[in-house]
């Protein structure tokens, strides 16, 4: 775990992530400018640090209704604005990027942040990046596998000799700058189905698993498949951390949380996926066995600990900014998360 | 209430003839409803490539979005090689997995032979169920012999279409009320 800067004796790490959606607030009808959205992300990262959260992550999407196309630039600003909080992507669409440039960016980010940068590399769940940047989505799997291999190699070796299908060969290339302490944590972003988790296991990379909603049990095959594949490939699973990520909204009591959050989640679902978020499914969030992190602080604690028993994961990240949630609402979420949820979760998950 | 008639063939006249009659009945009986016909013979569709339906362009985007906004869909389909035509399957492939959740879907099917009577049960309904449709159980099966020069000449078929229209509207209204009652309990 050390290699990934994870210290189980301190208990589960808890942080926030954003996919950078840039949507109207359904209650006011207002859509803030891209500039304000980006500045509020930086502001939210500062609030998260002040509240003592462990991680703040920003992901990229290259299409309308998003504002974080240049997520590394935003992460750079966050690195400068903060001192302690870990900074990660959520995720970097590696398939449509050059791994060398990605590594250069994040190594630089590691130097700016004084050793706090991490990469979460994914294939992208939206196709905007493929269209815009000129990649064929038919190469979806191979693009990622090849680039991820190279990215790990760049992290492990100072001089790299490599050859592949999607980028010019590297001949004893020195990729600079080097991160502060020689390497940075590189996670693999994984959706719910086990197939993708199993690939992360074979690669021996830490896994960031989306557990957006529905029964928490449904993600056990992904977690088990990941660990089994890692073992088969000769990795020690005790050295491989797992992060889970979920949509999150906390309020004093569950009724308030449901009432305040539903319009945002529903409108985000309509705009990004189509069809709306069924109220029946949303109402299931009040059950501690459901993965959608909406409810009172006590309910969120129960959900996280219930998942911890099943997955034994090391980090949880909440997405509190989906669907035009205001920064004032986010402030309240961060406060409740930091003061009521984090201490209890850490107490129960710290490994002595 | 938004109703979409979807004529699923890109060739031939029987399905369209049946759909024209069906929507005419619907418009007469439910003048307040917003009723649209999409005839796949009149639009230029591309094959589904897995992207989000909002990200298509032209007719493909319009067709997908019109269907997604509907409360009820009346599908008219011919029978090609003992199944639905590729044009209609393509429309399903363009949409998200739960596209028909909270929508009522009813079916009119035309075929060259009565041997295809079970096609809807075996081929079409499983797709609609998977996509979470409330399916009107009874569908209208129309054969070649029921048509003459672009008109339906079998009174039995006409009566059955009348009932299908009524069932579609009643079921849609009923599910709306059920949903409303349930959602009022949630308090969010």
Interface residues (C-beta under 8 A of the other chain):
Chain A: X63 X126 X127 X128 X137 X255 X258 X259 X261 X262 X272 X273 X274 X275 X278 X279 X280 X282 X283
Chain B: X49 X50 X51 X52 X53 X54 X55 X68 X96 X98 X99 X101 X102 X182 X183 X186 X187 X188
